[in-house]
Amino acid sequence: MRRVESTGLRWVGAVGALLIAVGAAAGCDGDTTPDEGGGDPGPTGRLEQRGSPEASPSPANPERRIDLLRARDAALEEFPNGVVYDVELEEDSHRWTVEVSAEGAEHALAVDARSGDVSELEADMPDGPDADLAGLSARSLDTAVRVALDDSGGSEATEASLDKENGRRVWKIEVDDGRTVAVDTETGEVVATDS
């Protein structure tokens, strides 16, 4: 009996070693480096369609996985040195339109509100920002969204645009409760609230 068990264990060990060897030979070891034959296992180029699996459901709409700030982040993955100045949810098409100033031009990107896939909107050319982008903090929009939601009592920001209010540069944040809250880009102070 011992001899049968011992032979069985050797057989299982040999099969396991064979599976590991086959997996490594097939490229299952996680290496995504292009091989010598020119085959590249991953997407290349700008604006490839891809999702954001780490995105979590929005409290306001569980079907929509991508909120305003994640839509902004997806656009900045395409233009890492860009400055986002307008983000708007288009409910009917289930996408965010994100306007970015980058590489000496204005770009309009569509970010799928469910998957996070990014594409460029060729027909929708942005007008440009309504306020100067110089010195705009990369995280001022995060602060503005948080302050607007706290001030309004809403659960989700559906639009953000850079503007001027009473001589101050502000983020105008539209919230799902119908209010628009203007938040100073420098101080995070609420400048105005419209119903």
C-alpha positions in Angstrom: 0.0 0.0 0.0 2.8 2.4 0.8 4.3 1.8 -2.6 1.1 2.8 -4.4 0.7 6.0 -2.3 4.4 6.9 -2.9 4.0 6.3 -6.7 0.8 8.4 -6.7 2.5 11.3 -5.0 5.4 11.2 -7.5 2.8 11.2 -10.3 1.0 14.2 -8.9 4.3 16.0 -8.4 5.4 15.3 -12.0 2.0 16.5 -13.4 2.3 19.7 -11.3 5.8 20.4 -12.5 4.7 19.8 -16.1 1.8 22.3 -15.7 4.2 25.0 -14.3 6.6 24.4 -17.1 3.8 24.7 -19.7 2.4 27.8 -18.1 5.8 29.5 -18.1 6.5 28.6 -21.7 3.1 30.0 -22.7 3.8 33.3 -21.1 1.6 33.0 -18.0 4.3 34.3 -15.7 3.0 37.9 -15.9 5.8 39.2 -18.1 4.3 41.6 -20.7 7.5 42.5 -22.4 7.2 42.2 -26.2 9.0 39.1 -27.6 11.6 39.1 -30.2 9.1 38.2 -32.9 7.4 41.7 -32.5 4.3 40.4 -30.8 3.2 42.8 -28.0 0.6 41.2 -25.6 -0.6 44.6 -24.3 -2.3 47.6 -26.1 0.0 50.4 -27.3 -0.6 53.9 -28.3 -2.7 56.7 -26.9 -6.4 56.5 -26.2 -6.6 52.7 -26.2 -9.9 51.5 -24.8 -9.5 50.2 -21.3 -11.6 50.0 -18.1 -11.0 51.0 -14.5 -11.6 47.9 -12.5 -10.6 49.6 -9.3 -13.5 52.1 -9.6 -16.2 51.7 -7.0 -20.0 52.3 -7.5 -21.2 55.8 -7.0 -23.6 56.2 -4.1 -26.1 58.1 -6.2 -26.1 55.6 -9.1 -24.9 52.1 -8.5 -24.9 51.4 -12.3 -22.3 54.2 -12.9 -18.9 53.0 -11.7 -17.0 56.2 -12.7 -17.6 59.4 -10.8 -16.5 62.9 -11.8 -13.1 62.7 -10.2 -12.3 59.3 -11.7 -13.4 60.6 -15.1 -10.9 63.4 -14.6 -8.2 60.9 -13.6 -8.9 58.8 -16.7 -8.5 61.8 -18.9 -5.2 62.7 -17.2 -3.9 59.2 -17.9 -4.1 60.2 -21.6 -2.5 63.6 -21.0 -0.4 63.4 -17.9 0.8 67.0 -18.1 -2.6 68.3 -19.0 -4.9 70.5 -16.9 -8.6 69.5 -16.7 -10.9 72.6 -16.7 -14.4 71.1 -17.5 -16.1 67.8 -16.7 -19.7 67.1 -17.4 -21.9 64.0 -17.1 -24.1 63.3 -20.1 -26.8 61.0 -18.6 -28.4 60.1 -21.9 -25.2 58.7 -23.4 -23.7 57.3 -20.1 -20.5 59.2 -20.5 -18.5 62.0 -19.0 -17.1 64.7 -21.3 -13.7 65.9 -20.0 -12.0 69.0 -21.5 -8.2 69.1 -21.0 -5.6 71.7 -22.0 -2.5 69.8 -23.0 0.4 70.0 -25.5 -0.6 73.5 -26.6 -4.2 72.5 -27.5 -7.6 71.9 -26.0 -8.9 68.3 -26.1 -12.4 66.9 -25.5 -12.4 63.3 -24.2 -15.3 60.9 -23.6 -15.0 58.7 -20.5 -17.6 55.9 -20.4 -19.4 56.3 -17.0 -19.7 52.5 -16.6 -16.4 51.1 -17.8 -14.0 54.1 -17.7 -13.0 53.6 -21.4 -11.6 56.8 -22.9 -11.9 58.1 -26.4 -11.3 61.4 -28.1 -14.3 63.4 -29.3 -13.3 64.5 -32.7 -16.5 66.4 -33.5 -16.7 68.1 -30.1 -13.9 70.7 -30.0 -13.7 72.6 -26.7 -13.9 76.4 -26.5 -11.2 76.6 -23.9 -11.3 77.4 -20.2 -13.3 80.4 -18.9 -10.5 81.2 -16.5 -6.7 81.3 -16.5 -5.2 77.8 -15.8 -1.8 79.2 -14.6 -0.9 77.9 -11.1 -4.1 75.8 -10.8 -3.5 73.2 -8.1 -3.8 69.6 -9.4 -6.0 68.7 -6.5 -8.2 71.9 -6.3 -11.0 70.0 -8.0 -10.9 67.3 -5.3 -11.4 69.9 -2.7 -14.1 71.7 -4.6 -16.2 68.6 -5.1 -15.9 67.7 -1.4 -16.8 71.2 -0.3 -19.7 71.4 -2.8 -21.2 68.1 -1.6 -20.8 69.1 2.0 -22.4 72.5 1.4 -25.3 71.3 -0.7 -26.1 68.0 0.9 -26.1 66.3 -2.5 -24.6 62.9 -3.0 -22.8 63.3 -6.4 -21.1 66.0 -8.4 -22.4 65.9 -12.0 -20.5 68.8 -13.5 -17.4 70.9 -12.8 -16.2 73.9 -14.7 -13.5 76.4 -14.1 -14.9 80.0 -14.1 -14.6 83.4 -12.5 -17.0 84.6 -9.8 -16.7 88.1 -8.2 -13.1 88.4 -9.6 -12.1 85.0 -8.1 -11.2 81.9 -10.0 -13.6 79.2 -8.9 -14.8 75.7 -9.7 -18.5 75.7 -10.4 -19.7 72.3 -9.2 -23.2 71.2 -10.2 -24.6 68.7 -7.7 -27.3 66.0 -8.2 -29.6 67.9 -5.9 -29.9 70.7 -8.5 -27.6 73.2 -6.8 -24.5 74.8 -8.2 -21.7 75.6 -5.7 -18.9 78.0 -6.6 -15.7 77.1 -4.7 -12.5 79.2 -4.7 -9.7 77.3 -6.4 -7.1 78.6 -3.9 -8.9 78.6 -0.6 -11.6 76.0 -1.0 -14.1 78.5 0.3 -17.7 78.6 -1.0 -18.1 81.8 -3.0 -21.7 81.4 -4.1 -24.5 78.8 -4.2 -27.3 78.8 -6.8 -30.4 76.6 -6.6 
